[in-house]
Amino acid sequence: MSQNKSNTVSHHTEITYGQTAVTAKGPTTARQRYIILDALRGLALMGIALANFPEFALWTFLSDEARDAMSTASVDHVVRFLQYLLVDGKYYSIFSILFGIGFSIILSRHGTRLFLRRMMILVVIGFLHLMFIWSGDILLLYAIGGLLLSLFVRFSDRTLLWVAALLILVPVGMDAAAAIWQFDLAKPFYDAWWRQADAQGINEENFASWLRDADSYGQIFAFLIQGAYERVWEFVEGHRLPKVLGLFIIGYVIGRQRLYARLSELPLCRWLRWLWAPSLVGSILYAWSAVAGHPWGGVVHSLLYALSVIPMAICYILLLCLFYRWQRYRSVRVLRWLASPGRMALSCYISQSLIGVLLFYGLGKGWGTHLGLVYVELVALGVFIVQIIACHLWLRAFRFGPIEWVWRMLTYGKWFRMRT
């Protein structure tokens, strides 16, 4: 009898959790949130940890000879291929689509002006994260992309989807043009990066070991200064802004149609059957191209990225939505655990950077360059599991994550009670 009562309460809570209404000016409350969006955000955070921790651990910066000298080298080759196959680009694509959905929700509740203020604050947060914690920051790019996203609010859905497709294919066209006419738009940024690195005393010989040996924040900051220049070069060289903006637009269309609220009506299985085989084949080719050093050239590699990474990310979304649709009639307990870090995504993202610094830099444990890729990824999974538990406990007592709380107050210009 008590078990049946528990299930009834859980199901009723889920229905309430999925309702949305236009309310007075203020952030989305727990009762207005959609658990599937938070769970997807939590899933994206896990993948982002798997993608970023090889850089925190400085494994990415090691030479091929240093990697091959590790005891885990044979396993690491397999893990590296699987990382390109299953992780690389997929989870930040999910996060980008969710960002666009979030824009549609804010726009429907509060209008463009509040979203623009929110993005300007994110510019500051991203800049501080980039300059003082980790050079691999993505928040600043998201903020700039978010400001540009506001230009598309009056377009029809059909036009938006065409624009998104063109933006996602821009890197292919840019790489093809660069190959034909022999130019490199990123070269000035590359040169500026290495001039700044040289000014800090950083070179190719000590690049991988600098942070591992850094026993003061001053040394870390010297690396972060040149790292900011490197990050700008990476964005330009990888054509990241059009990719991100295209994904934002796809998410905005999904949000405008409120597909996340109508999952029971959607042919999710049919969409997944259409996508999984071509995206898997494309991802295998993309992974092989990545580990083999782009043997078919940069243009083909960019095309494989566009045709495999983003469709695979959509497959992940469809799989979790199918699980949610099946699970909601029983219990949402599993998804609630995954949704907890999703409700505190900004705090979790920045805390992953802080944890990476403390584990792998000389100022902390100094594990950098000492762990093989397989161990690095196990550490990343362990960190995310700890975050799930910590976020679940935190949200029992508090309404927001700590950084989300400050971000919301600055956005809305008023005080919000932190305690539940």
LUMMI-778897 format. One record per residue (C-alpha): residue in one letter; x, y, z. Coordinates in steps of 0.02 Angstrom, whole numbers, padded with zeros to 5 digits, always signed. Last residue first. Example, Ala and Ser with C-alpha at 12.3 -4.5 7.8 and 13.67 -1.06 7.14 Angstrom:
REM LUMMI-778897
S+00684-00053+00357
A+00615-00225+00390
REM end
This chain:
REM LUMMI-778897
T+00706+01321-00010
R+00847+01435+00044
M+00919+01561-00078
R+00787+01698-00069
F+00802+01809-00221
W+00859+01990-00215
K+00825+02105-00362
G+00900+02166-00524
Y+00828+02028-00633
T+00991+01983-00718
L+01107+02025-00572
M+00998+01923-00456
R+00989+01780-00579
W+01177+01772-00606
V+01210+01777-00418
W+01092+01630-00387
E+01156+01535-00539
I+01332+01551-00467
P+01279+01473-00301
G+01163+01341-00377
F+00982+01383-00352
R+00835+01346-00237
F+00936+01285-00088
A+00915+01150+00045
R+00868+00994-00050
L+00953+01070-00201
W+01123+01054-00117
L+01102+00868-00082
H+01061+00827-00263
C+01200+00944-00322
A+01329+00857-00213
I+01274+00683-00268
I+01277+00727-00453
Q+01441+00823-00432
V+01523+00671-00351
I+01468+00567-00500
F+01539+00700-00617
V+01708+00697-00529
G+01714+00507-00540
L+01674+00512-00726
A+01815+00637-00754
V+01935+00532-00650
L+01891+00381-00757
E+01925+00487-00912
V+02097+00535-00847
Y+02134+00353-00804
V+02099+00298-00983
L+02198+00445-01051
G+02357+00398-00959
L+02402+00492-00801
H+02568+00578-00763
T+02555+00730-00879
G+02458+00826-00742
W+02442+00741-00573
G+02511+00893-00482
K+02402+00875-00328
G+02369+01062-00311
L+02475+01213-00359
G+02570+01097-00476
Y+02416+01078-00583
F+02319+00915-00608
L+02199+00889-00463
L+02172+01066-00399
V+02161+01143-00573
G+02041+01008-00635
I+01933+01032-00480
L+01924+01219-00515
S+01877+01187-00697
Q+01744+01060-00649
S+01680+01189-00524
I+01653+01310-00669
Y+01545+01187-00764
C+01453+01129-00608
S+01409+01307-00555
L+01348+01347-00731
A+01247+01187-00745
M+01159+01197-00576
R+00988+01135-00633
G+01076+01010-00746
P+01179+00950-00597
S+01014+00894-00518
A+00935+00831-00680
L+01038+00672-00682
W+00976+00625-00508
R+00799+00675-00556
L+00811+00565-00711
V+00831+00409-00607
R+00690+00455-00487
V+00565+00495-00624
S+00455+00346-00581
R+00341+00229-00675
Y+00243+00320-00809
R+00383+00448-00826
Q+00509+00312-00868
W+00450+00268-01044
R+00439+00450-01101
Y+00599+00490-01009
F+00691+00345-01090
L+00628+00403-01259
C+00686+00580-01221
L+00856+00513-01169
L+00874+00420-01332
L+00813+00567-01436
I+00941+00684-01358
Y+01081+00560-01388
C+01024+00542-01569
I+01027+00732-01585
A+01208+00730-01530
M+01243+00597-01661
P+01164+00710-01794
I+01279+00852-01736
V+01439+00751-01739
S+01408+00656-01900
L+01368+00767-02049
A+01448+00928-01985
Y+01605+00841-01921
L+01621+00735-02079
L+01614+00895-02182
S+01750+00976-02076
H+01859+00821-02098
V+01827+00821-02286
V+01884+01003-02295
G+02035+00976-02182
G+02113+00842-02291
W+02076+00659-02324
P+02218+00602-02210
H+02153+00712-02068
G+02285+00666-01937
A+02247+00480-01917
V+02162+00503-01747
A+02043+00635-01816
S+02005+00550-01982
W+01968+00387-01893
A+01850+00477-01774
Y+01761+00565-01918
L+01741+00402-02015
I+01669+00316-01861
S+01558+00468-01829
G+01491+00463-02008
V+01447+00279-01990
L+01361+00314-01823
S+01270+00467-01891
P+01210+00370-02044
A+01146+00226-01936
W+01069+00328-01792
L+00973+00458-01890
W+00824+00381-01978
R+00788+00253-01841
L+00801+00392-01710
W+00672+00498-01801
R+00554+00350-01811
C+00575+00312-01627
L+00543+00494-01578
P+00381+00507-01675
L+00318+00654-01568
E+00152+00664-01477
S+00213+00597-01309
L+00359+00717-01315
R+00246+00870-01317
A+00327+00981-01184
Y+00504+00964-01255
L+00431+01004-01427
R+00382+01177-01367
Q+00372+01240-01548
R+00470+01397-01500
G+00587+01289-01398
I+00628+01174-01542
V+00652+01326-01655
Y+00767+01406-01524
G+00865+01245-01508
I+00898+01242-01695
I+00948+01426-01685
F+01071+01393-01544
L+01146+01251-01646
G+01177+01369-01793
L+01251+01498-01674
V+01370+01369-01604
K+01430+01314-01775
P+01443+01493-01838
L+01548+01542-01684
R+01664+01391-01686
H+01750+01418-01852
G+01887+01298-01794
E+02031+01415-01835
V+01938+01567-01769
F+01885+01486-01605
E+02052+01401-01582
W+02145+01565-01613
V+02039+01652-01481
R+02079+01511-01361
E+02266+01527-01395
Y+02261+01712-01353
A+02173+01672-01189
G+02302+01536-01157
Q+02442+01664-01170
I+02370+01753-01019
L+02319+01590-00934
F+02498+01526-00937
A+02560+01680-00846
F+02413+01660-00726
I+02469+01484-00683
Q+02644+01547-00643
G+02573+01684-00532
Y+02458+01557-00449
S+02610+01473-00375
D+02682+01296-00382
A+02677+01280-00571
D+02764+01118-00619
R+02609+01033-00690
L+02556+01198-00767
W+02718+01217-00865
S+02739+01033-00908
A+02646+01025-01074
F+02711+01193-01138
N+02890+01169-01077
E+02972+01115-01241
E+02849+01203-01357
N+02881+01371-01275
I+02822+01474-01127
G+02934+01614-01063
Q+02786+01732-01036
A+02837+01844-01182
D+02861+01687-01287
A+02681+01636-01251
Q+02622+01810-01302
R+02716+01801-01466
W+02649+01623-01486
W+02469+01679-01470
A+02491+01832-01583
D+02560+01718-01719
Y+02412+01601-01705
F+02290+01747-01707
P+02371+01816-01865
K+02364+01640-01941
A+02178+01610-01910
L+02117+01682-02074
D+02230+01564-02171
F+02240+01588-02358
Q+02284+01470-02501
W+02147+01512-02627
I+02083+01335-02650
A+02122+01265-02477
A+02060+01421-02388
A+01900+01420-02491
A+01870+01237-02447
D+01903+01270-02263
M+01782+01416-02264
G+01649+01316-02355
V+01662+01171-02233
P+01665+01290-02085
V+01506+01377-02150
L+01409+01212-02153
I+01338+01235-01978
L+01292+01414-02022
L+01203+01360-02181
A+01103+01228-02088
A+01054+01353-01953
V+00999+01482-02083
W+00891+01352-02170
L+00816+01302-02001
L+00781+01484-01960
T+00696+01515-02126
R+00578+01368-02098
D+00542+01425-01919
S+00498+01600-01976
F+00617+01743-01932
R+00567+01876-01805
V+00680+01815-01663
F+00837+01803-01769
L+00938+01952-01706
S+00928+01887-01526
L+01041+01744-01577
L+01185+01867-01601
L+01187+01910-01416
G+01178+01725-01376
G+01326+01688-01489
I+01429+01818-01395
A+01375+01742-01229
Y+01409+01566-01289
L+01584+01615-01347
L+01619+01691-01176
L+01552+01535-01090
I+01664+01413-01185
D+01819+01426-01074
G+01969+01319-01120
S+02095+01442-01047
W+02047+01399-00868
I+02037+01493-00703
F+02084+01678-00706
M+02073+01742-00884
L+01946+01623-00960
H+01835+01610-00807
L+01836+01799-00783
F+01794+01825-00967
G+01654+01697-00961
I+01575+01775-00807
V+01586+01949-00885
V+01511+01892-01050
L+01379+01797-00950
I+01326+01963-00874
M+01304+02033-01049
M+01205+01878-01095
R+01081+01901-00952
R+01057+02083-01001
L+01020+02026-01178
F+00895+01898-01112
L+00808+02033-01009
R+00790+02143-01163
T+00726+02003-01275
G+00560+01970-01189
H+00512+01911-01015
R+00413+01749-01019
S+00411+01699-01202
L+00588+01765-01230
I+00653+01674-01076
I+00580+01510-01138
S+00643+01534-01316
F+00817+01575-01252
G+00817+01418-01146
I+00781+01315-01301
G+00929+01398-01387
F+01042+01354-01240
L+00976+01177-01244
I+01036+01163-01425
S+01207+01227-01371
F+01218+01104-01227
I+01178+00960-01343
S+01312+01021-01465
Y+01433+01036-01318
Y+01394+00855-01289
K+01425+00790-01463
G+01582+00888-01508
D+01701+00748-01460
V+01612+00618-01355
L+01562+00456-01444
L+01678+00429-01593
Y+01814+00555-01550
Q+01821+00488-01371
L+01808+00310-01434
F+01964+00336-01541
R+02056+00411-01391
V+02000+00268-01280
V+02068+00140-01404
H+02236+00228-01416
D+02237+00249-01227
V+02223+00061-01203
S+02386+00033-01296
A+02471+00180-01210
T+02422+00133-01031
S+02601+00106-00973
M+02648+00277-01041
A+02791+00292-01166
D+02670+00307-01311
R+02598+00466-01237
A+02771+00544-01217
E+02819+00498-01397
D+02656+00568-01466
S+02695+00733-01381
L+02595+00787-01230
F+02478+00937-01239
T+02317+00834-01241
W+02373+00739-01085
L+02382+00905-00990
A+02265+00832-00857
F+02152+00984-00876
E+02159+00956-01064
P+02114+00771-01050
F+01980+00830-00927
N+01885+00934-01054
A+01797+00807-01165
L+01747+00686-01027
A+01690+00833-00919
I+01590+00902-01066
G+01509+00732-01087
M+01450+00730-00906
L+01390+00910-00919
A+01289+00866-01074
L+01199+00727-00980
G+01156+00851-00842
R+01087+00973-00971
L+00985+00831-01044
A+00918+00794-00870
D+00876+00978-00843
L+00782+00985-01008
I+00691+00821-00971
I+00643+00884-00797
Y+00545+01029-00868
R+00549+01174-00746
Q+00395+01273-00692
R+00377+01188-00523
A+00560+01220-00482
T+00538+01405-00519
T+00592+01495-00678
P+00672+01661-00634
G+00574+01819-00595
K+00455+01945-00667
A+00278+01891-00626
T+00216+01731-00702
V+00184+01657-00873
A+00145+01475-00842
T+00238+01313-00865
Q+00192+01139-00808
G+00317+00996-00811
Y+00358+00988-00626
T+00172+00979-00586
I+00156+00822-00692
E+00315+00751-00614
T+00252+00784-00438
H+00092+00688-00476
H+00192+00539-00538
S+00302+00539-00383
V+00152+00552-00267
T+00066+00406-00352
N+00223+00301-00345
S+00239+00331-00158
K+00058+00285-00127
N+00079+00123-00221
Q+00232+00081-00114
S+00139+00122+00047
M+00000+00000+00000
REM end
